[in-house]
Amino acid sequence: MDIFKYIMMDFLTIVVGFAAGFLYRKLVMERNQVGLESLGKKILDEARKEADALKKESKLAAKDQLLQMKMDFEKETHERRQELTQLERRLVQREEHLEKKGDLLDERDTDLMKKYKQVAQREEELKTQSDEYKQLLVEQNARLEQLAGMSATEAKEFLLRAMEREIRADSARMVKRIETEAKEHADRKAKEIISLAIKRYASDYVAEQTVSVVALPNEEMKGRIIGREGRNIRALEAATGVDIIIDDTPEAVILSAFNPVRREVARRSLERLISDGRIHPGRIEEIVEKVTQELEVNIREAGEEAAFDAGVHGIHPELIKLLGKLKFRTSYAQNVLQHSVEVCYLCGIMAAELGLNVKHAKRAGLLHDIGKAVDQESEGVHALIGADLAKRYGESPKVVHVIAAHHEDIPPESIVAVLVQAADTLSGARPGARREMLETYVKRLEDLEKVALSFGGISKSYAIQAGREIRLIVESEKVNDEEAILLSREVAKKIEQDLTYPGQIKVTVIRETRSVEYAR
């Protein structure tokens, strides 16, 4: 019972506590609600006050902004009005300026019309005067023709002839002046270069000559060479292509052939047969064949040696062989191979002095006479033949042109071509280099004097210095000083066209005038 009593008491205590707590909470909540409502009213009142204040401030700001915009608009409007006023003033000024220009143009137009009328009137007057002048000129010409006794055409021809004589004299004086100036500047330099080239190259005076006479040990050897019924000499001539002349010349046999290589083969073969002693047709053919083979080797070696000594490399083997053949070719007793080497050296020296391509000049100088190696077998001049050979075996067009032009068979187009001509002349014209027959020498002098005497006004002509200079004495009454200059030039051109000669020929015209009076 007690336990139940205690339990009930506890239960009642809990229920009373719960009820008391609930009432207290309800009381607290009611108090809080009253506080919250008063706080809400207070906040609402403050918000209304702030809203009224903001409304007033916004109205004031709007009024200020509106006032500012109004002031800006009025200012901008004022500026625009000022600009429009200025533009209006400028337009007025331009309009006034244009009106002034229009007035000036009108005035100018009026002046131009007046001047045009004056010009037209003046033109009519000039036309009238021109017609009058033409008529007067015709009348004057007629009177002049009547007074002079010649027509206008004849007078024109007379004037033209007089002008031609005057122009000819002036041109002669000009030619003389130009020649003098050119000689002063160019002749000295050319002489220096040529003299330097000659000094730097030293060579023998007389080159080696091809021997065409074979010495015999005794007279009995002539019979052995002829053989029984002439079979040995016929076999030797057939094998070599050389004519063997056996005459009364003591202990000597003469070999005659146009081809120098064949003549050299015959000479060597005959010397070997004489030293061997066995002379019969079989042995002759054997010796000739061996000598021919040996000579071909010697020819190639001679060409290679010449190219090596000259410092020219890369030449085609066939050109080397042709170059070696020149060893047995002579021109006026001058060995052509030695002449070619000499021209090569001279060209190199002169090209170096002038600042040109030395290798090109030496190559052209060495090969310039290559056509002489086959000129007996081909038709044409050796310069063009050599040019064809050089072109065929791969030489450059510049070298080919120099070879073709070194005797002016074609006009020279480069300085090297002129250098080769000069070097060729130097090598062939120096004392002792060449030799010619007396008949040919005399004939050349006679032809030279005959060409000079073909011109009018020349009384005498003299070829001097072995034909390297010709002096002409002219008649002073027919040829004046100016015409003498032209005469020397014309004679030189005629000699170049009609004659063939080594080196160059100097033409000197001499005109002498004398005035004689006696005092008594």
Phi, psi and omega in degrees: 000318180297320180296316180296323179295315178297320182295318181294319180298316179297322182292319179294322178298319180294317182293318179296317179297321181293319181293317179299317179297320182294318180295320180296318180296320181295321180294318180296321181293321179294318178299317180297324181294319179296319179295320182293321180295319179294322179294320180297317179298320181297314180298320181295320179297317180295321179298320179295319178299316180296322179297317179298320180295317179296324181295317179296318181295319180294323178296319179295318180296321179296318179297318179297316181296320179296319179296318180295318179296321179296319180293319178297317180298316180297321179295312180298320179296321180295318180295318179298321179297321178295318179298315179299323179295317179296317178299320180297321178295317180298317179299320179296318180295317178297319179299318178296320179297317179295323178297320178296317178298319178300319177297318179296319179297319178299318179295318179296317178303318179297317179296318179297320178298318179296315181295321179300317178297320179295317179297317179299318178295317179296321179298318177297319178297317179295323178296319178296316178296321179299317178297320179295318179297319178300317179296318178296321179296318178298315179297319180296317178298319179297318179294319179296318178298321179294318181288319183281340181075023177215155181279173179296323179296316179295319178296321178297316179297321179298315178296320180296319179295318178297317178295323180297317178297318180295316179295322179297317178295317178297318180295323178295317178296321179295319178299318180296317180295316181296318179297319180297314179297316180297321180293321180299322184268323189262324185297318181298315181294318180296319179295322178298314182295315182293316179296323178295320179296319180292320180295321185282343177248121179247129181218162177295152182291312182248125181281168180294139181250151176284126183275129179244011179239129180253124180281142180250149179290331180199174183286335181296334182295334177298319179295320179294326178292321179291317179078175180293123180058024175075020183289326181292314181293325177293320178295320180293318178294322180291323182286327185258338185075025183239141175277126180256119184253118177245110182234205183280001179298123185292130174051047179203147176234133182261131177254127183236120178200143179285330180274117184292331180290317177297320180296324178291321176299316180296320181296312181294320180296316181294320178296321180291322178295321180295318180289329180283321178092340180267107183238107174206163187306318180296315179294324179299312180297320180296313180296318180298320180295316179297316181296323179297316178296317180296322181292324177298320177295318180296322179298313179297318179295321179296319178295316179296320180294319179295317179295322179293315180297324181281346181076028180250122185238165176078023179277142180300142181304325179292323176292325175300317180295317178294325178296320177294329178296333180295345177297332182255015179245133179237154175226111187053044178069009176261127180295126187289325179294315178295323176298319180295319177295321179295317177297322178300312180297314181297319178297318179298318181294314182292323178295321178296321179294327181269358180076028181262180180286107185292319181297317179297317181295317181293322179297314179295321179294322180291324186262006189294330181254025183295336179292339179291345179288337183229012185291341175286337184260351184234157178268144179114174180282151187293335180294313180289325177297315178297323178296319178296319179296315180297319178294321181294326183257028164085018176285155183293155179301329179295316179294319179300317180295318181297318179298317182289333187259003189285348170243019178059032169293333167230153183295136177291137183240008180215162179292325180297323178298320178292322178297319179295321176300314181296316180295321178297319178293317179298317183292323182273339186262350182293152184301131177085358183284321183231162181218137178228163182289153182298320181296318179295321180296312181295320179297321180294320178294319179295318178297323180295315179292326179294319178297320181292320183286352179286349179267147179284152178089355181262122181270322181216151176222139182228122174269121183233174179054049177059035177082010180268357175212142175232131181249128184246128176257118185256161177277121186295334179287332183262334185234123176268183184296318181293319180292333178296324179295314179294325180297318179298321179292318180293320177297318179298318178296320179297319178297317179299324183282322191261336188244155174244128187205152175276144176076218181226158182239127179269129180253119180241123178257126182246123177237122184240133175238140181230140176236117186241135177213148183246136176264122182246000000 
